[in-house]
């Protein structure tokens, strides 16, 4: 398998994992709401690993850690 194909598979795997974690967070939100437990997730920006070192070294990338994000604060309403 070519390096580029492997890189694409790693990207797909990461997206699937992230979607699964977001789904788990939403489900826990609903399951624990009646116990007054709040559940929140934090999706970190880039951190240096071999695959994205070039991106981290670009100051333009560093300046955009939260830009364009929609941070929804609705008390879990949309999770229902």
Secondary structure, DSSP 8 states (H G I E B T S, - for coil): --HHHHHHHHHHHHHHHHHHHHHHHHHHHHHHGGGT-------------GGGHHHHT-HHHHTTSSTT-----STTGGG-
